[in-house]
Amino acid sequence: MQASLQQQVLADVLVPRFGAQTRANSFIRDAVLVIGFTLFMTVCAQIAIKIPTTTVPITGQTFGALLAGGALGSKRGASSMLLYMLIGMLGLSVFTPSSSPLGDGQVFHFILPWSGSSGLLWDISSGGYIVGFIFAAYLVGLLAERGWVLRSSVPLSMLIGNLAIYAIGLPWLGILFIASGTTIPGTELTYYDAIGGSNVLDKTLKGGLYPFIGGDAIKLIAASLLLPGAWALVSKVKGKPPEE
């Protein structure tokens, strides 16, 4: 009984099953949750801060990916991020504003007017991070299914998810630098020339890690507070702790 309860994630409590417990009803419910978090991720991508020293902006996407895993669980969380990736590659403007400057000198963009982008992942410097969102959501969701979001270990689960994003995003960015002829979409400037640094490793860290540590720490803390807070509210409404 304890193992079964540990596998229950926040979405299963907040969005109860409806009708007869058939495979079709379960599929519809899961599809709605997945699509809902895909839309949420799309909105998170439109909260962007352009950094002049890199082609990768600070966005709300890390927060969206971590929250998707913690709230939906491993499979649904990863599926929502996979769907987000696919619709962006198919041409819908769901990715963060493009690698070129945000408008005419615009540094900060908050959702509206919509400034989304799309493209093939291997052509954009944030492509590896988008792939990393899938793995991050899966890992955080896997830990959530084991009850980590109900205890003080939730920040650790979020940190693991965040590291998974970097584990894919940084090498991906480095490959773009190695392929020094790869140009930024819409410009004639190469990724290698756009970011300062003495070599590929230096450029990768300056362009894909150092500027984001502070922002990611804030997003990690926010996700770490939101999930246990939501569980506490559910516990109060239901009149008993979710661990029981």
N, C-alpha and C positions, 0 to 999 in steps of 0.2 A: 504493500500500500504506500509506503514511504517513497519507493522508487518511482511509482506512478505519479505521485504528486510532484516530485522533483522534475519530472518531464513536462509539467504544465507551465506554459509561459504566459506572459501578461495578456497577450491577445486572446488566449483561450478563455480567460476569465472575463475580460471586458466585452468580448463579442461571443456570446453563448451560441451554441449550436441550435439550429432551427429545424422544425419539422421532424420527420422520421430520420433516424440515423442511417441514411443510405450513402453509398459511395458518391452518388451524384450531388447530394446536398453538401457533403464534406468538401467535394471539389469546388463547388460554387463558393462556399465560404472561404476556402483557402485562396481562391483566385481573387476574390474581392479584397482580402487582406494584402495580398502580394501587389495588386494593382494600386491599392491605396498608398502603400509605402513607396512604390515607384513614383507616384505623383508627388509624394512628400520629398523624395530625393531630388526630383526635378526642381522643386521650389528652393530647396537648400542650395542647389547649384547656382541659383541666381542671387545669392548673397555672396558677393565677391569683392575682394580688395586686390587691386593690381599693384604688384611690387615691381619697381623699375629695374631691379637687378636680376629678375628671372621671368621666364615666360609662363610659369605656373602660378596662378593667383591663389590667394588664400580664399577658401570658400567654406560653406556650411556642410559640404558633402561628407566629411569625416564624421561629423555629428550624426548625419542621416544614416550612414552605413552602420555605425555602432548601435544606434537606436533600433534600426531595423532588425539586427540580429538579436538584441536583447528582448525586444517585444514580440517578435514573430517566431523565434527559434531558428535552428540551423537551416533547414531546407527552405522554408518560406522566406527567411531573411535573405539567403543567398539568391533565391529565385527572383526576389524583387530587384536586387542589384543587377542580376543577369538581364532581366527585362529592360531595366534602365539602360544598360550598355547597348543592347541590341537595337532599341528604338532610336538611340542616338546615332548608331552606325548606319541605320536605314534612312537617315536624312531628317528626322524630326529634331527641332532645336531644343534639346533637353540638357545638353552639356553646358558647362559654365561658359561665360563669355570668352571669345576666342583669345589666342595667345597674343594677338596684336593689342595695342593699348585700348582700354575701354572707352570708346568714343573719342572725342576731341579733348584729350587730356583728362578724361574722367578717371578717377582713382578708385572710388567706391561705388558699387552698384547694389541696390537693394530691390530685387524682384521686378519692379516696374519702372520704366517701360521694359518689356521683355527683351532680353539681349542674349538669348541662348544661342548655342552653336551645335553643330553636328560634325561628323567626319569619321574616317577610318582611324582606329586607335593607333596604328603604327605611323600615322602622319602628325599626331599631336603629342606635345610633351607631357600632357596629363594622362595619356593613354594607359600607362602602367598603373597609375593610381586608380583609374576606373576599374581595371581588372582586379586590383587589390581590394576594392570595396566588396567584391563578391566573396573573397576568401575571409575578409574581416568579419562580414556579417555571418558567415557560416561558423567561424570559430567562436565568436561571441554568443551566437545562438546555441551552439553545442554546450557551452559552459552554462548558459541560462537554463537549458534543459536539465542540467545537473544541480540547479538551485543556486548558482553563484550570484544571481541578481537579488537574492533574498538576504545576503549576508554581506559582511564588510569586505569580502573578496571581489565585489563588483568592480572596483577601480582596476584591479589586476586583470580582470577579463577584458576591460576596455583597453588597457595598455597592450595586451596581447593582440587584440584586433588592430590597434593602431600600428603596431610593429609589422603586422602582416601587410598593411598597405604600403609601408616603406620598403618592405622586402621585395616587392614587385615593382613599385613605382621608381625607385632609385636605379636599379639596373636597366630598366626600360629607358629612362632618361639618358643614362650613360651610353646606351647603344645609339641613341639619336646623335649624341656628340661624336661617337666613333665614326658614324656615317656622316662625316662633316659636310657633305654636299646637300643634306636634307634641309630644305628651306621651310620657314614658318608659313603656313597657309595664308595667302593674301599678301605676302611680302616677298622680297628678293633676298631677305636676310636669312642666313642659316642659323640653326639652333646653336651651333658651335660658336659662331661669332657674336650671338646675342647675349651670351652669359660670360661674365668675366671669370678668369681663372687661369692657372698656369698649365694645367693638363686636364685630361678627361675626368679623373677622380675629383680633382679640385672643383671643376665646373659642376660636376654632378652634386657634390655636397653643397656648394654655394647656391645652385639653382633649384635643388629639390629637397634639401633637409634643413639647413640652418635658418632660413627665413620663417619656417613653419613650426618650429619647436614650441614657441610661446603660444601661438594660436591653437595648435593641436592640444596643448595641455589644458587650455580653457575649455575646448570642446569636449575633451575627455572627462573633465570634472563635471561639466554640465550634464553629459549623458549619465555619468555615475550617480549624480544626485536625482535626476529625473526618474530613472527606473525604480530605485528603491522607494522614492517618494510616491510614485504611482501605486506600487505594491502596498505601501502603508495606508494609502487612501482606500484601496480595495479592501484591505483587512478591516479598516474601521467600519466600512459600509456593511461588510459581510459579518462583522462581529467576531471574527476569529483570525488568527494569523495564517497566512497561506502555507506556512510550513506544516501545519497540523493536518 
